[in-house]
Amino acid sequence: MNSPFHVSQYPRRIVWFMAIAWAVIVGKCAAVWWAVGHWNLQFSPFWVIGPTLTFAALVTLIWLTHHEE
């Protein structure tokens, strides 16, 4: 069975870039969660965190399943 994920086809620096990008995304989500609670803002942090994680996951999935011919 062939896996649709082809991480090994990318140079190591690009894989590290994606890992660092995800670390920044997680840091941003943590900062938003903290800020909304700290300043008692009148909206749910999921309004910011949800779209951030959804689009980041979508882009990562597209990147992982991309086949260069």
N, C-alpha and C positions, 0 to 999 in steps of 0.2 A: 504494500500500500504506500502510495506516495503522499507525503505531507505537503500541504499547500504553503507551509512556512519555510522560507529559505534564508535564514539569518546567516548561514555560513558563506553565502555568496558576497557578503559585504565586507569591506576592510574593517579591521578591528577598531579604527578610530571612529567610524560611523556608528558602530554598535555602541561605543562609549558615549558618543554624542547623544544617541537616543536615551541611554541610561541617565545621563546628566539632565536631559530635557525632562524626563519623567520625575527626577528628583526635584527639579524646579517647580513642576506642576504640583507635586504633592506639597511642597513648601508653601506655595501660593494658597492652596486649599486650606492648609492648616492656619495660615495667617488670616484668611477670610473668616474661618470658623472662630478664631480667637477674637478678631476685631468686632464681629457682630455681637458676640457675647459680652465683650468688655465695654463697648459703648452702648449696649442695650438698643441696638438698631431695631426698627419695627418691621423687619422682613426676615425670612428664613435664609440661612447661609446656603441652603441648597439651590437657591435661585442663581447663585454664582458658581458654586461647586459642581452642580449637576451638568450644566452645559460645558464647563471646562473639561470634566472627565469624559463626557460623551464624545466631544470632538477630538480630544487627545487619543482616546481609544480607537475611534474611527480612523484617524490618520495613521496610527500605529498598525492597525489591521491592514490598511491599504499598503503600507510600506512593507509589512511582512509577507504579504501575498503577491507582491509585484514580481512579475517575471520579465527579465530583460532578455530580449531575443538577440 
